[in-house]
Amino acid sequence: MAPAVKDDTGAHVPLLPELDSPPNEKRPSIPGAVFNVSTSIIGAGIMSIPATLKVLGVLPAFVMIALIAFLVDISVEFLLRFTYTGESRTYAGLMKESFGRVGSVAVQICVMLTNLGCLIIYLIIIGDVLSGKGADHLGVLQEWFGVHWWNTRAVAILFIVVFVMLPLVLYRRVESLWLSSAISVFLAVVFVGICSVMAIYALARGETRNIKILPELDNGASFFNLFTAFPVIVTAFTFHFNVHPIGVELGKPADMISAVKISLALCSAIYFAIGIFGYLLFGDSVMDDILVNFDQGSGSAISSLLNDIVRLSYALHLMLVFPLINFSLRANIDELLFPKRALLTTDSKRFIILTLVLLAFSYAVAIAIPSIWYFFQFMGSTSAVCLAFIFPGITVLRDIHGISTRRDKVTAAVMVILAVVTSTIAISTNVYKLVGNKS
């Protein structure tokens, strides 16, 4: 009998296949895990990376991206080490072992806030691409066919939700999404590749915008504005809600750690590239969603065909990321609401109802809220920073299994302090800016 572990609903299931499992059963692989982890990381966050360079300057932004990727790698190693030392195989279960019911509920709430926010952001960006953001920034469908009722924001997003998202979110195993994840990573690389070619071509013609190597600090307010970029980058690297679903199916903790390191290296390179090339193309006019800059009204000398390819390729990427983020969101909501019920994947009625409710809610909010920057700042300052740094850090400091070294505890303490201080400053700065704008 294989060792028993808990699945996403808390029920005990085998961690490894039973000895009498079919010999030809396909097992998850490291490349598949790399694609799923990379897709979990490269979501909508990449769209706001160029805007962080506008706020921070090129050099500080690169340093921050590298630092956050390094800390994320450490935090994931902490999660996996404590997970496989204990009995639970979910993030919520890990926190329950260390902090009781309060810990598990805190994780579930943060996962729900982060993932639901991501799904809403994806739909907002897809709406921006297809239907634009007003008369100054038209969508692809409006540029091609003119403005009609059927290519308005509400109708375009509804079509994508029903005919693209719904079939993908009905998969019941995360490993089943490896192919769509591979395609989404490829589309992200295509997006970055096209942007780099456009930027190099513009650079050769002397058409690139002026960029800042270091931030311009005119006063105290400008200094504190730098901290508003931290939550955006944290959100762009937060994938901890999928560490356990992907890792448990993969089976070996060492394989998952390898997959995470490969994915972080790949995603950091992609973030570096899109940050500098996007900033070179648009300079300080770069928007919080860079896809909006790639339209006929952006003033770009690049052909409209390339602009449309850039926007559509990344919109398709987000459509393929959507089911992977939805997977953990649905599992955590079910674990919170129905902790003692049968497996979600075996209860078709509950599975379908929960899936449809999440899709409908995401669609409704995406229609009501037009901007993604404040979403990123809110999630990065609250739920995302908790999942990525605070929860793994306090788990190491709590150390109920007695496996933390002195170095682990120092690292965890520094991680938690940095996360709390920077997030507090970012929240305070945003509140001050909102109050100032209203006054």
Secondary structure, 3 states (H helix, E strand, C coil): CCCEEECCCCCEEECCCCCCCCCCCCCCCHHHHHHHHHHHHCCCHHHHHHHHHHHHCHHHHHHHHHHHHHHHHHHHHHHHHHHHHCCCCCHHHHHHHHHHHHHHHHHHHHHHHHHHHHHHHHHHHHHHHHHCCCCCCCCHHHHHHCCCHHHCHHHHHHHHHHHHHHHHHCCCCHHHHHHHHHHHHHHHHHHHHHHHHHHHHHHHCCCCCCCCCCCCCCCHHHHHHHHHHHHHHHHHHCCHHHHHHHHHHHCCHHHHHHHHHHHHHHHHHHHHHHHHHHHHHHHHHCCCCHHHHCCCCCCCCCCHHHHHHHHHHHHHHHHHHHHHHHHHHHHHHHHHHCCCCCCHHHCHHHHHHHHHHHHHHHHHHHHHCCCCHHHHHHHHHCHHHHHHHHHHHHHHHHCCCCCCCHHHHHHHHHHHHHHHHHHHHHHHHHHHHHHHHHC
